[in-house]
Amino acid sequence: MVKPAHIPVLVDEAIGALRVQPGGRYIDCTLGAGGHAAAILQRSQPGGQLLGLDADPEAIAFAKSGFQAYGDSVLFVNDNFSNLEAICYRHDFVPVHGILFDLGLASFQIDVARRGFSFQQDAPLDMRVNPAYEVTAADIVNSFSEIELTSLLRNYGEEPFSSKIARAIMHARPIETTLELAQVVEGAVGGRRGRIHPATRTFQALRIAVNHELDNLELALAQAVKLLGFEGRLAVISYHSLEDRIVKQFMRREGSDCVCPPGTPTCVCGHKAKLRPVVKRIITPSEEEMKRNPRSRSARLRVAERVLGEDERYGLLEKLVASVKIGANAWRRPALLKRMRRLFSGSLTA
């Protein structure tokens, strides 16, 4: 099996952000062609372990053939990252030192015409990451009402001409191929404007809808925090504003001790910070990388680190103390817990 050509985006930056160390345990939630996975495995040896996930069975097949030299150090699972927590517990892969999401499509997914992700070649209007998914892009294009199409294009594609395009699609049905759809969109908006093809946002919106990308991302991020060990790193590479907004808001929320609505007199949510930002600004590709790989130009990397709140630290201490045999002349267990809790909260000096 020939490995697909693919240039991983922000690979050095992602490995540095994850702080990959020998012997560490890491998850690549979007395996793709395996570029980031290979870098993680190389940096984490000896003793490192990697769990690689991808909803695309072709990505898993390529990975299994290309990473045989690592033996038991790597495990590949064909599943959506929305099931991240269940997968990790099923394979006893928790806690972990780092989790990476690269939310872009791999080059082999875009370039293979039959997948229907691109309008560069004529192909069935599919766009499913996993062929087992029931709904294709053609199903949506040919069955949604004009109102539903308009909403989809506006919300998932941020398309300013959403109503015009939806109306044109209704009149042109049935639409079965990528080029047919691209031509309909181009006609609806009056031709090209600038370098970006007018169908780009429409194709983005359909791909997101077919694969439930935004919903799955929100589910996966919440699970990732639970799987990270103390000071474990979460790194996410996104490629459009909708993804990046979800990641930004998630990291901001999980980095706050209170998420009550503005104006609430006192905190009633009880939320405690579980993350802290590692870098203040998002990490973007260098000019050199964008020249080498034009598909990287829209990439944005955000990184956060797992922290433990006082209640979580106390819970760990309680488990520790409960597992230790305390002699008759030692502190009583409640007093020991209280003293240790004060020590961890910084109110007691050694």
VOPAGU-2260 file (C-alpha; in pm, 1 decimal, decimal comma):
REM VOPAGU-2260
SITE   aa  ch    i         X         Y         Z
SITE  MET   A    0       0,0       0,0       0,0
SITE  VAL   A    1     143,4     333,8    -108,1
SITE  LYS   A    2     147,8     601,4     159,6
SITE  PRO   A    3     -44,3     912,3      47,9
SITE  ALA   A    4     148,9    1232,3     -15,2
SITE  HIS   A    5      77,6    1479,1     263,2
SITE  ILE   A    6     263,1    1761,6     435,4
SITE  PRO   A    7     160,8    1796,0     801,0
SITE  VAL   A    8      81,6    2150,5     909,6
SITE  LEU   A    9     262,0    2322,8    1198,8
SITE  VAL   A   10     425,5    1993,0    1290,1
SITE  ASP   A   11     724,9    2136,5    1480,9
SITE  GLU   A   12     505,1    2389,5    1656,9
SITE  ALA   A   13     251,9    2121,9    1756,5
SITE  ILE   A   14     519,3    1885,3    1890,7
SITE  GLY   A   15     674,9    2168,3    2087,4
SITE  ALA   A   16     337,5    2279,9    2219,2
SITE  LEU   A   17     255,6    1928,4    2337,6
SITE  ARG   A   18     596,4    1915,2    2508,8
SITE  VAL   A   19     644,5    1559,8    2384,0
SITE  GLN   A   20     883,8    1364,9    2606,0
SITE  PRO   A   21    1030,4    1012,5    2597,4
SITE  GLY   A   22     800,2     768,9    2771,0
SITE  GLY   A   23     493,9     991,3    2734,3
SITE  ARG   A   24     146,0     884,1    2635,3
SITE  TYR   A   25     -21,2    1083,8    2357,2
SITE  ILE   A   26    -336,0    1089,3    2143,0
SITE  ASP   A   27    -363,7    1203,7    1783,2
SITE  CYS   A   28    -737,5    1250,2    1739,5
SITE  THR   A   29    -716,1    1316,7    1364,4
SITE  LEU   A   30    -461,1    1073,8    1226,2
SITE  GLY   A   31    -497,3    1162,4     857,8
SITE  ALA   A   32    -182,5    1061,3     669,5
SITE  GLY   A   33       9,8    1022,7     996,2
SITE  GLY   A   34     249,7    1317,0     973,1
SITE  HIS   A   35     191,4    1445,0    1326,6
SITE  ALA   A   36     169,0    1089,7    1462,3
SITE  ALA   A   37     510,9    1004,2    1319,4
SITE  ALA   A   38     665,4    1313,4    1477,8
SITE  ILE   A   39     509,0    1236,3    1816,3
SITE  LEU   A   40     632,8     876,2    1809,0
SITE  GLN   A   41     984,3     978,0    1711,3
SITE  ARG   A   42    1007,7    1238,9    1987,3
SITE  SER   A   43     850,4    1017,2    2256,6
SITE  GLN   A   44    1090,7     725,9    2219,0
SITE  PRO   A   45    1204,8     529,9    2403,7
SITE  GLY   A   46     892,3     417,2    2582,0
SITE  GLY   A   47     639,0     654,4    2427,6
SITE  GLN   A   48     288,7     542,6    2335,9
SITE  LEU   A   49      43,8     680,9    2082,2
SITE  LEU   A   50    -327,4     629,5    2029,8
SITE  GLY   A   51    -426,8     738,1    1681,2
SITE  LEU   A   52    -791,5     796,8    1587,7
SITE  ASP   A   53    -957,8     868,7    1257,2
SITE  ALA   A   54   -1313,8     835,0    1132,9
SITE  ASP   A   55   -1177,0     758,8     785,3
SITE  PRO   A   56   -1100,7     384,8     746,1
SITE  GLU   A   57    -853,4     463,6     466,1
SITE  ALA   A   58    -642,9     671,4     706,2
SITE  ILE   A   59    -632,2     383,8     954,1
SITE  ALA   A   60    -532,7     137,1     680,5
SITE  PHE   A   61    -244,2     360,1     569,9
SITE  ALA   A   62    -129,8     407,1     929,4
SITE  LYS   A   63    -128,3      36,0    1008,2
SITE  SER   A   64      91,7     -30,1     708,3
SITE  GLY   A   65     328,7     258,9     777,2
SITE  PHE   A   66     388,8     232,2    1153,3
SITE  GLN   A   67     458,4    -139,7    1191,6
SITE  ALA   A   68     810,2     -72,2    1319,8
SITE  TYR   A   69     667,5      78,9    1641,1
SITE  GLY   A   70     487,3    -243,5    1735,3
SITE  ASP   A   71     288,4    -219,5    2058,3
SITE  SER   A   72     384,6     144,3    2110,6
SITE  VAL   A   73     104,7     253,7    1879,0
SITE  LEU   A   74    -264,5     171,1    1860,9
SITE  PHE   A   75    -494,7     284,1    1579,4
SITE  VAL   A   76    -872,4     303,2    1611,9
SITE  ASN   A   77   -1121,3     372,0    1333,2
SITE  ASP   A   78   -1373,5     588,3    1517,5
SITE  ASN   A   79   -1488,6     946,0    1549,8
SITE  PHE   A   80   -1318,6    1157,3    1815,5
SITE  SER   A   81   -1661,9    1235,0    1957,7
SITE  ASN   A   82   -1621,3     893,9    2128,6
SITE  LEU   A   83   -1276,5     983,3    2264,8
SITE  GLU   A   84   -1336,3     909,2    2633,0
SITE  ALA   A   85   -1498,5     569,8    2573,6
SITE  ILE   A   86   -1216,8     469,9    2337,7
SITE  CYS   A   87    -947,3     559,2    2590,2
SITE  TYR   A   88   -1109,3     370,6    2875,9
SITE  ARG   A   89   -1178,5      71,3    2653,0
SITE  HIS   A   90    -807,5      50,6    2570,1
SITE  ASP   A   91    -684,8     153,9    2917,7
SITE  PHE   A   92    -518,9     462,2    2772,4
SITE  VAL   A   93    -565,2     716,0    3049,0
SITE  PRO   A   94    -438,9     954,5    3180,0
SITE  VAL   A   95    -238,7    1101,7    2891,8
SITE  HIS   A   96      35,3    1362,3    2858,1
SITE  GLY   A   97     -92,2    1527,9    2542,6
SITE  ILE   A   98    -381,3    1536,0    2297,0
SITE  LEU   A   99    -367,2    1677,2    1945,1
SITE  PHE   A  100    -651,0    1772,3    1709,5
SITE  ASP   A  101    -561,3    1866,8    1350,4
SITE  LEU   A  102    -904,5    1956,1    1216,5
SITE  GLY   A  103    -814,2    1988,9     848,8
SITE  LEU   A  104    -862,6    1723,7     583,4
SITE  ALA   A  105    -560,3    1524,4     470,9
SITE  SER   A  106    -438,6    1587,9     117,4
SITE  PHE   A  107    -532,5    1238,9       5,6
SITE  GLN   A  108    -891,6    1301,3     112,5
SITE  ILE   A  109    -912,5    1624,9     -86,4
SITE  ASP   A  110    -724,8    1503,1    -391,3
SITE  VAL   A  111    -906,2    1171,8    -441,7
SITE  ALA   A  112   -1192,6    1272,3    -670,1
SITE  ARG   A  113   -1436,1     998,4    -565,2
SITE  ARG   A  114   -1450,0    1139,5    -211,0
SITE  GLY   A  115   -1630,7    1446,8    -344,5
SITE  PHE   A  116   -1462,5    1701,6    -115,3
SITE  SER   A  117   -1326,1    1922,3    -392,9
SITE  PHE   A  118   -1466,3    2096,5    -698,8
SITE  GLN   A  119   -1129,5    2074,7    -876,8
SITE  GLN   A  120   -1240,9    1745,1   -1032,5
SITE  ASP   A  121   -1584,6    1615,1   -1123,8
SITE  ALA   A  122   -1703,1    1348,7    -880,4
SITE  PRO   A  123   -2014,6    1226,6    -697,6
SITE  LEU   A  124   -2128,7    1478,8    -437,9
SITE  ASP   A  125   -2036,0    1267,6    -135,2
SITE  MET   A  126   -1811,5    1439,0     128,4
SITE  ARG   A  127   -1840,7    1162,6     388,6
SITE  VAL   A  128   -1526,3    1113,2     595,6
SITE  ASN   A  129   -1648,5     763,1     667,9
SITE  PRO   A  130   -1842,6     584,8     389,9
SITE  ALA   A  131   -2054,8     419,7     658,6
SITE  TYR   A  132   -2223,6     752,1     733,3
SITE  GLU   A  133   -2576,1     752,2     592,8
SITE  VAL   A  134   -2617,2    1107,7     462,4
SITE  THR   A  135   -2414,9    1244,8     168,8
SITE  ALA   A  136   -2379,8    1600,5      45,6
SITE  ALA   A  137   -2605,0    1510,1    -248,3
SITE  ASP   A  138   -2876,9    1403,0      -4,1
SITE  ILE   A  139   -2866,9    1744,4     163,1
SITE  VAL   A  140   -2848,3    1943,0    -160,2
SITE  ASN   A  141   -3143,2    1758,7    -312,4
SITE  SER   A  142   -3370,7    1721,7      -9,8
SITE  PHE   A  143   -3336,2    2030,0     212,6
SITE  SER   A  144   -3587,8    2310,2     177,2
SITE  GLU   A  145   -3475,2    2653,0      62,3
SITE  ILE   A  146   -3495,4    2783,7     417,7
SITE  GLU   A  147   -3287,5    2491,6     549,0
SITE  LEU   A  148   -3024,9    2535,1     278,6
SITE  THR   A  149   -3003,1    2907,8     343,1
SITE  SER   A  150   -2953,4    2847,8     715,1
SITE  LEU   A  151   -2691,8    2578,2     654,8
SITE  LEU   A  152   -2489,3    2795,5     417,2
SITE  ARG   A  153   -2510,2    3096,0     647,1
SITE  ASN   A  154   -2426,8    2912,9     970,4
SITE  TYR   A  155   -2168,7    2659,9     851,9
SITE  GLY   A  156   -2021,1    2841,9     553,3
SITE  GLU   A  157   -2060,9    3203,8     668,7
SITE  GLU   A  158   -2180,1    3260,2     312,3
SITE  PRO   A  159   -2304,5    3618,1     245,9
SITE  PHE   A  160   -2498,9    3500,6     -62,3
SITE  SER   A  161   -2664,3    3207,6     116,8
SITE  SER   A  162   -3020,9    3288,6       7,8
SITE  LYS   A  163   -2922,3    3337,7    -358,6
SITE  ILE   A  164   -2728,6    3011,9    -364,5
SITE  ALA   A  165   -3007,9    2819,6    -191,9
SITE  ARG   A  166   -3260,5    2949,0    -444,7
SITE  ALA   A  167   -3032,8    2854,9    -735,6
SITE  ILE   A  168   -2984,7    2505,5    -594,9
SITE  MET   A  169   -3361,6    2458,6    -570,2
SITE  HIS   A  170   -3404,6    2552,0    -937,2
SITE  ALA   A  171   -3114,7    2332,0   -1056,0
SITE  ARG   A  172   -3213,2    2009,1    -879,4
SITE  PRO   A  173   -3119,8    1731,1    -905,6
SITE  ILE   A  174   -2750,0    1806,5    -853,7
SITE  GLU   A  175   -2533,9    1496,1    -836,7
SITE  THR   A  176   -2169,2    1599,2    -889,2
SITE  THR   A  177   -1917,5    1843,8    -747,8
SITE  LEU   A  178   -1875,7    2039,8   -1070,3
SITE  GLU   A  179   -2251,2    2071,5   -1117,3
SITE  LEU   A  180   -2282,1    2226,3    -772,6
SITE  ALA   A  181   -1980,1    2453,5    -822,9
SITE  GLN   A  182   -2128,2    2584,3   -1147,7
SITE  VAL   A  183   -2466,0    2648,8    -985,0
SITE  VAL   A  184   -2301,9    2846,0    -703,7
SITE  GLU   A  185   -2082,1    3043,2    -941,1
SITE  GLY   A  186   -2384,3    3135,1   -1150,5
SITE  ALA   A  187   -2583,2    3240,5    -843,6
SITE  VAL   A  188   -2321,4    3486,7    -717,7
SITE  GLY   A  189   -2227,5    3622,2   -1060,5
SITE  GLY   A  190   -1888,9    3461,5   -1118,1
SITE  ARG   A  191   -1556,6    3471,4    -938,6
SITE  ARG   A  192   -1439,6    3747,3    -706,1
SITE  GLY   A  193   -1072,4    3731,5    -613,1
SITE  ARG   A  194    -863,7    3417,2    -564,4
SITE  ILE   A  195   -1119,3    3215,7    -366,7
SITE  HIS   A  196   -1367,5    3017,4    -573,1
SITE  PRO   A  197   -1727,1    3125,1    -495,1
SITE  ALA   A  198   -1823,1    2763,8    -414,2
SITE  THR   A  199   -1561,3    2728,6    -136,3
SITE  ARG   A  200   -1792,7    2829,6     147,8
SITE  THR   A  201   -2076,5    2614,1      13,9
SITE  PHE   A  202   -1853,1    2307,1       4,4
SITE  GLN   A  203   -1729,2    2383,7     356,0
SITE  ALA   A  204   -2083,8    2410,6     487,9
SITE  LEU   A  205   -2190,4    2081,9     330,5
SITE  ARG   A  206   -1883,6    1897,3     457,2
SITE  ILE   A  207   -1944,4    2023,5     811,5
SITE  ALA   A  208   -2309,5    1920,3     797,7
SITE  VAL   A  209   -2245,7    1575,5     647,4
SITE  ASN   A  210   -1983,5    1487,3     911,5
SITE  HIS   A  211   -2134,1    1680,4    1208,7
SITE  GLU   A  212   -1791,7    1837,5    1253,0
SITE  LEU   A  213   -1874,6    2121,9    1492,1
SITE  ASP   A  214   -2095,1    1916,3    1724,0
SITE  ASN   A  215   -1834,8    1639,9    1736,8
SITE  LEU   A  216   -1559,0    1891,3    1813,5
SITE  GLU   A  217   -1745,3    2032,2    2113,2
SITE  LEU   A  218   -1807,7    1681,0    2245,9
SITE  ALA   A  219   -1445,2    1577,9    2199,1
SITE  LEU   A  220   -1292,7    1885,2    2364,6
SITE  ALA   A  221   -1496,7    1829,8    2679,9
SITE  GLN   A  222   -1380,5    1468,6    2695,0
SITE  ALA   A  223   -1016,5    1556,8    2625,4
SITE  VAL   A  224    -991,4    1766,1    2942,5
SITE  LYS   A  225   -1101,8    1467,8    3152,0
SITE  LEU   A  226    -832,0    1247,5    3000,0
SITE  LEU   A  227    -536,1    1480,1    3049,1
SITE  GLY   A  228    -311,7    1425,1    3347,1
SITE  PHE   A  229    -175,9    1713,2    3556,3
SITE  GLU   A  230      10,0    1955,7    3326,8
SITE  GLY   A  231     -94,2    1752,8    3021,8
SITE  ARG   A  232    -126,4    1959,4    2705,4
SITE  LEU   A  233    -418,1    2007,6    2464,5
SITE  ALA   A  234    -325,9    2135,9    2116,9
SITE  VAL   A  235    -580,4    2213,0    1844,3
SITE  ILE   A  236    -508,2    2316,8    1484,7
SITE  SER   A  237    -813,2    2470,5    1315,0
SITE  TYR   A  238    -860,5    2602,6     962,6
SITE  HIS   A  239   -1168,6    2824,6     963,4
SITE  SER   A  240   -1331,2    3069,0    1199,5
SITE  LEU   A  241   -1614,0    2840,1    1312,5
SITE  GLU   A  242   -1373,2    2574,6    1442,6
SITE  ASP   A  243   -1135,9    2829,6    1591,0
SITE  ARG   A  244   -1420,7    3009,4    1768,0
SITE  ILE   A  245   -1532,0    2685,3    1934,6
SITE  VAL   A  246   -1176,7    2608,4    2049,1
SITE  LYS   A  247   -1115,7    2963,8    2170,3
SITE  GLN   A  248   -1439,2    2979,6    2368,1
SITE  PHE   A  249   -1385,1    2632,8    2513,5
SITE  MET   A  250   -1033,5    2710,4    2635,6
SITE  ARG   A  251   -1148,5    3045,0    2776,0
SITE  ARG   A  252   -1440,0    2883,1    2960,9
SITE  GLU   A  253   -1229,0    2597,0    3098,7
SITE  GLY   A  254    -963,0    2845,4    3201,8
SITE  SER   A  255   -1205,3    3038,8    3425,0
SITE  ASP   A  256   -1307,8    2982,0    3785,7
SITE  CYS   A  257   -1650,3    3127,6    3715,5
SITE  VAL   A  258   -1867,4    3114,7    3405,1
SITE  CYS   A  259   -2173,0    3289,1    3544,1
SITE  PRO   A  260   -2343,9    3541,2    3312,8
SITE  PRO   A  261   -2200,1    3893,9    3335,1
SITE  GLY   A  262   -2364,6    4097,0    3608,4
SITE  THR   A  263   -2429,1    3803,4    3841,4
SITE  PRO   A  264   -2361,2    3945,3    4193,6
SITE  THR   A  265   -2196,3    3629,0    4328,1
SITE  CYS   A  266   -2081,0    3310,1    4162,6
SITE  VAL   A  267   -2346,4    3039,5    4159,1
SITE  CYS   A  268   -2204,4    2812,5    3887,9
SITE  GLY   A  269   -1935,0    2648,7    4099,5
SITE  HIS   A  270   -1714,6    2611,1    3792,9
SITE  LYS   A  271   -1340,9    2569,4    3851,9
SITE  ALA   A  272   -1064,5    2622,2    3599,1
SITE  LYS   A  273    -925,8    2305,0    3441,8
SITE  LEU   A  274    -700,8    2462,3    3178,6
SITE  ARG   A  275    -459,7    2748,7    3147,8
SITE  PRO   A  276    -336,2    2898,4    2818,4
SITE  VAL   A  277      20,2    2808,4    2725,3
SITE  VAL   A  278      64,9    3090,8    2473,6
SITE  LYS   A  279    -119,0    3423,5    2470,9
SITE  ARG   A  280    -148,4    3443,9    2092,3
SITE  ILE   A  281    -246,8    3180,0    1843,4
SITE  ILE   A  282      37,6    3010,5    1657,4
SITE  THR   A  283      32,4    3046,4    1277,9
SITE  PRO   A  284     249,5    2903,1     999,7
SITE  SER   A  285     567,8    3082,5     900,6
SITE  GLU   A  286     603,9    3247,4     562,0
SITE  GLU   A  287     838,1    2964,2     464,1
SITE  GLU   A  288     582,4    2697,7     554,2
SITE  MET   A  289     303,4    2874,2     364,7
SITE  LYS   A  290     524,3    2889,4      54,9
SITE  ARG   A  291     610,9    2521,4      91,1
SITE  ASN   A  292     252,7    2418,8     167,8
SITE  PRO   A  293     -14,5    2672,5      57,1
SITE  ARG   A  294    -286,2    2466,4     229,8
SITE  SER   A  295    -135,9    2567,5     564,2
SITE  ARG   A  296    -210,6    2938,1     520,4
SITE  SER   A  297    -533,9    2934,9     722,0
SITE  ALA   A  298    -405,3    2711,3    1005,5
SITE  ARG   A  299    -434,7    2833,6    1364,9
SITE  LEU   A  300    -287,6    2649,5    1664,5
SITE  ARG   A  301    -416,6    2700,7    2018,2
SITE  VAL   A  302    -261,6    2531,1    2321,7
SITE  ALA   A  303    -370,3    2488,7    2683,1
SITE  GLU   A  304    -238,6    2298,5    2983,2
SITE  ARG   A  305    -431,6    2093,1    3237,8
SITE  VAL   A  306    -444,0    2232,6    3588,8
SITE  LEU   A  307    -599,8    2089,5    3901,8
SITE  GLY   A  308    -842,8    2293,1    4107,8
SITE  GLU   A  309    -839,5    2277,3    4485,1
SITE  ASP   A  310   -1126,0    2027,2    4494,9
SITE  GLU   A  311    -951,0    1799,9    4245,4
SITE  ARG   A  312    -625,0    1817,4    4441,3
SITE  TYR   A  313    -812,0    1740,2    4760,3
SITE  GLY   A  314    -981,3    1445,2    4592,2
SITE  LEU   A  315    -644,0    1304,6    4491,2
SITE  LEU   A  316    -510,4    1354,1    4842,7
SITE  GLU   A  317    -812,0    1177,6    4988,1
SITE  LYS   A  318    -748,9     878,0    4763,7
SITE  LEU   A  319    -381,8     879,5    4866,5
SITE  VAL   A  320    -451,7     901,1    5238,3
SITE  ALA   A  321    -721,7     636,1    5214,3
SITE  SER   A  322    -466,1     401,1    5060,5
SITE  VAL   A  323    -203,8     458,2    5333,3
SITE  LYS   A  324    -208,5     269,8    5661,2
SITE  ILE   A  325    -194,4     525,1    5942,9
SITE  GLY   A  326     -57,8     405,6    6275,7
SITE  ALA   A  327    -218,7     466,7    6612,8
SITE  ASN   A  328      30,1     742,1    6701,9
SITE  ALA   A  329      -9,3     927,8    6371,5
SITE  TRP   A  330    -252,0    1209,1    6297,4
SITE  ARG   A  331    -613,9    1118,0    6276,4
SITE  ARG   A  332    -714,6    1094,9    5910,0
SITE  PRO   A  333    -947,1    1400,8    5904,2
SITE  ALA   A  334    -677,8    1618,0    6063,2
SITE  LEU   A  335    -418,7    1492,8    5814,0
SITE  LEU   A  336    -647,9    1567,9    5521,3
SITE  LYS   A  337    -718,4    1915,4    5652,5
SITE  ARG   A  338    -349,7    1995,5    5697,0
SITE  MET   A  339    -258,2    1861,5    5353,3
SITE  ARG   A  340    -542,0    2055,4    5192,3
SITE  ARG   A  341    -411,8    2376,7    5347,2
SITE  LEU   A  342     -63,2    2295,4    5222,0
SITE  PHE   A  343    -182,1    2244,3    4863,5
SITE  SER   A  344    -387,0    2562,6    4869,0
SITE  GLY   A  345     -77,0    2761,6    4963,7
SITE  SER   A  346    -200,5    2879,1    5303,1
SITE  LEU   A  347      55,0    2679,7    5502,3
SITE  THR   A  348     431,2    2711,8    5471,4
SITE  ALA   A  349     657,0    2410,2    5515,5
